[in-house]
Amino acid sequence: MSKVLKLLQDAVGTEYVSDEDFITYAYARGIDSALPPNPPDYVVKPGTAEEVAEVVKIANKFKIPIVPRGGGCCLLGGSKPIEKGSIVLDTARMHKILNIDENTLTVTVETGITWAELNSKLNELGYYTGNLGPGSGISAVVGGGLSHHSVGGGGGAKYGTCTQHCVALEVVLPNGEIINTGSNASVYTKEPFCRFGFGPDLTGLFLGDNGLLGIKTKATLEIFPKPPYHAAKTFTMEEPSPENAAKIWLAWRKRGDLGIFDSQLWTLTMVLGTQLLTDVPQIKPWVGLTKAVFFYTMEAETEEELEANMKIVDRICKENGCTELGPELKDGNYAKWHYEEQGHWLTFHGIWGGMGPGSIPLTTEVHVPIHRFPHIAHKLDEWEAAHKAELDANGGMQSGISTALLCGHTTVEVDCGLLAWDKPQHREKNLELWKSQLEMLIREGGMPYMLGEIYSKGLIDTEAFNGSYYSFLKSIKQALDPNRIISPGKFYL
Ligand SMILES: Cc1cc2nc3c(=O)[nH]c(=O)nc-3n(C[C@H](O)[C@H](O)[C@H](O)COP(=O)(O)OP(=O)(O)OC[C@H]3O[C@@H](n4cnc5c(N)ncnc54)[C@H](O)[C@@H]3O)c2cc1C
């Protein structure tokens, strides 16, 4: 037995560390099936922050890279090793809810808990985390979402990204020290309640870091009471749907808070594609539709507030090319399922499953300001036209925007990318086309947030960082992680 294996076993327990092929190969990739697999040398599953710290200290001693992994649902190669001879540190055993505090309106969790498990517990008490995490929230965990600035599983229009309501973190630093941020940085405060104070926002330093700067082991998130009233409506939308959707979203935002919880555009490409691909029965009523679909869900404290806001919202929808489908799911009112039965988490797992093993998603998600959403849509069309011959020759790859959603007050999150057939002869070209599209999106001002290997390097390749930003990031990484232990290779660091 190797010395490292023995030390890791001593740190986390024999049953929670492995160097066996059948385990390490299971961690050779995340859901990023387009990228080449790279098995780690060891997989460890610590049960506490202290055990994580021990593993990090061993890694420093032997100069072994560590990749933190939550649900493994990063689509851009973030949760698998980039370098050879790595440790994948799986946070799955750290999944406890430590405290639901109804006085501070916060929940403190270990970061390996899934968004679905956390919110189902909160729901029993009438709360939710506001943003419900990503659309992969049945598998994806709080640590992964906070490392990505995830949005999409629900509540994005009302609460923004899942990082916006993170109050405090416990992080194991790359040297094995454990720090607490937010109000937990004070020895005098009695509980985590506030992110700001005591100097710079060091919670924010680790949020969206894509696993670069440390391993988050605990997180405190704000919780919100679920309002008693809601509405959910689905519409067909005339083309050009990105223009119409952007007009609606801007008009809503200029009216102030209308209680919109989620709003999404499913482009015509997506509507037609899902009719063919998916077994999600709640989308089946759309079979035969030849228009884009647009929906919103809305919350309110009183029936009167709901009615008044709905009137404004519906009028703006109607003025911008929307025709309402009926009120029930069988009429095509997908929004009802999305809100009332956790369709926000169930849909995308179903769609991914429906694609089957023969096809692979080369996906990305970027933020753009609401008014620039149509511009990005045009640029994607232009890119597709310019690469049509290559897409056709490479097995008939599909390109375009799938869904777009309102994120917070100012932003649209655009889900786009390519769908390819997984044939060995196409793989190299798949990656080349994917990278070309990702770079175009950056150059057109898109802000990617799920970066993984591909996009973190793409930011450097396209010289996207303004002025001294990259050298500042490099200095932080160098100061925190001089031995390049945590996630080496991301951002070329
Ligand atoms: C079906 C499906 C639907 C999706 N829908 C969405 C969506 O709606 N919105 C969205 O934003 N994304 C979506 N994604 C992408 C992805 O699932 C999410 O971004 C999700 O938040 C990743 O969480 P995870 O736990 O799987 O993270 P992982 O893939 O395990 O990790 C993500 C990154 O965070 C790092 N990391 C993980 N845990 C820690 C930790 N404790 N400390 C430090 N770093 C850590 C990893 O190293 C990696 O770089 C979807 C993916 C799929 C397959």
The ligand as an SDF file (V2000), in Angstrom:
LIG
                    3D

 53 58  0  0  0  0  0  0  0  0999 V2000
  -29.6010   18.3830  -15.9890 C   0  0  0  0  0  0  0  0  0  0  0  0
  -28.7550   19.5660  -15.6530 C   0  0  0  0  0  0  0  0  0  0  0  0
  -29.3550   20.7980  -15.3930 C   0  0  0  0  0  0  0  0  0  0  0  0
  -28.5750   21.8900  -15.0650 C   0  0  0  0  0  0  0  0  0  0  0  0
  -29.1960   23.0680  -14.8090 N   0  0  0  0  0  0  0  0  0  0  0  0
  -28.4590   24.1390  -14.4150 C   0  0  0  0  0  0  0  0  0  0  0  0
  -29.1020   25.3610  -14.0910 C   0  0  0  0  0  0  0  0  0  0  0  0
  -30.3110   25.4900  -14.1830 O   0  0  0  0  0  0  0  0  0  0  0  0
  -28.3260   26.3790  -13.6620 N   0  0  0  0  0  0  0  0  0  0  0  0
  -26.9670   26.2680  -13.5120 C   0  0  0  0  0  0  0  0  0  0  0  0
  -26.3240   27.2200  -13.0760 O   0  0  0  0  0  0  0  0  0  0  0  0
  -26.3500   25.1280  -13.8590 N   0  0  0  0  0  0  0  0  0  0  0  0
  -27.0490   24.0650  -14.2720 C   0  0  0  0  0  0  0  0  0  0  0  0
  -26.4250   22.8850  -14.5510 N   0  0  0  0  0  0  0  0  0  0  0  0
  -24.9870   22.8060  -14.3490 C   0  0  0  0  0  0  0  0  0  0  0  0
  -24.5710   22.3430  -12.9130 C   0  0  0  0  0  0  0  0  0  0  0  0
  -25.3190   21.2400  -12.5470 O   0  0  0  0  0  0  0  0  0  0  0  0
  -24.7650   23.3980  -11.8370 C   0  0  0  0  0  0  0  0  0  0  0  0
  -24.0340   24.5400  -12.1380 O   0  0  0  0  0  0  0  0  0  0  0  0
  -24.5200   22.9240  -10.3960 C   0  0  0  0  0  0  0  0  0  0  0  0
  -24.5860   24.0200   -9.4990 O   0  0  0  0  0  0  0  0  0  0  0  0
  -23.2650   22.1950  -10.1610 C   0  0  0  0  0  0  0  0  0  0  0  0
  -23.3400   21.6530   -8.8600 O   0  0  0  0  0  0  0  0  0  0  0  0
  -22.6230   20.2980   -8.4910 P   0  0  0  0  0  0  0  0  0  0  0  0
  -22.8570   20.0520   -7.0400 O   0  0  0  0  0  0  0  0  0  0  0  0
  -22.9640   19.2210   -9.4060 O   0  0  0  0  0  0  0  0  0  0  0  0
  -21.1170   20.7800   -8.6830 O   0  0  0  0  0  0  0  0  0  0  0  0
  -19.8540   20.0070   -9.2380 P   0  0  0  0  0  0  0  0  0  0  0  0
  -19.9680   19.7440  -10.6740 O   0  0  0  0  0  0  0  0  0  0  0  0
  -19.5270   18.8700   -8.3700 O   0  0  0  0  0  0  0  0  0  0  0  0
  -18.7810   21.1600   -8.9860 O   0  0  0  0  0  0  0  0  0  0  0  0
  -18.8860   22.3820   -9.6340 C   0  0  0  0  0  0  0  0  0  0  0  0
  -17.6190   23.2000   -9.3920 C   0  0  0  0  0  0  0  0  0  0  0  0
  -17.5480   23.5770   -8.0380 O   0  0  0  0  0  0  0  0  0  0  0  0
  -16.4130   23.0390   -7.4110 C   0  0  0  0  0  0  0  0  0  0  0  0
  -16.8790   22.5780   -6.0970 N   0  0  0  0  0  0  0  0  0  0  0  0
  -17.8640   21.6800   -5.8290 C   0  0  0  0  0  0  0  0  0  0  0  0
  -18.0380   21.5810   -4.5010 N   0  0  0  0  0  0  0  0  0  0  0  0
  -17.1610   22.4370   -3.9270 C   0  0  0  0  0  0  0  0  0  0  0  0
  -16.8410   22.7890   -2.5800 C   0  0  0  0  0  0  0  0  0  0  0  0
  -17.4770   22.2360   -1.5350 N   0  0  0  0  0  0  0  0  0  0  0  0
  -15.8790   23.7080   -2.3750 N   0  0  0  0  0  0  0  0  0  0  0  0
  -15.2190   24.2920   -3.4140 C   0  0  0  0  0  0  0  0  0  0  0  0
  -15.4680   23.9800   -4.6910 N   0  0  0  0  0  0  0  0  0  0  0  0
  -16.4250   23.0780   -4.9400 C   0  0  0  0  0  0  0  0  0  0  0  0
  -15.9170   21.9330   -8.3210 C   0  0  0  0  0  0  0  0  0  0  0  0
  -14.5220   21.7660   -8.2340 O   0  0  0  0  0  0  0  0  0  0  0  0
  -16.3530   22.4400   -9.6800 C   0  0  0  0  0  0  0  0  0  0  0  0
  -15.4290   23.3390  -10.2120 O   0  0  0  0  0  0  0  0  0  0  0  0
  -27.1670   21.7700  -14.9700 C   0  0  0  0  0  0  0  0  0  0  0  0
  -26.5660   20.5430  -15.2350 C   0  0  0  0  0  0  0  0  0  0  0  0
  -27.3540   19.4580  -15.5820 C   0  0  0  0  0  0  0  0  0  0  0  0
  -26.6890   18.1660  -15.8550 C   0  0  0  0  0  0  0  0  0  0  0  0
  1  2  1  0
  2  3  1  0
  2 52  2  0
  3  4  2  0
  4  5  1  0
  4 50  1  0
  5  6  2  0
  6  7  1  0
  6 13  1  0
  7  8  2  0
  7  9  1  0
  9 10  1  0
 10 11  2  0
 10 12  1  0
 12 13  2  0
 13 14  1  0
 14 15  1  0
 14 50  1  0
 15 16  1  0
 16 17  1  0
 16 18  1  0
 18 19  1  0
 18 20  1  0
 20 21  1  0
 20 22  1  0
 22 23  1  0
 23 24  1  0
 24 25  2  0
 24 26  1  0
 24 27  1  0
 27 28  1  0
 28 29  2  0
 28 30  1  0
 28 31  1  0
 31 32  1  0
 32 33  1  0
 33 34  1  0
 33 48  1  0
 34 35  1  0
 35 36  1  0
 35 46  1  0
 36 37  1  0
 36 45  1  0
 37 38  2  0
 38 39  1  0
 39 40  1  0
 39 45  2  0
 40 41  1  0
 40 42  2  0
 42 43  1  0
 43 44  2  0
 44 45  1  0
 46 47  1  0
 46 48  1  0
 48 49  1  0
 50 51  2  0
 51 52  1  0
 52 53  1  0
M  END
$$$$
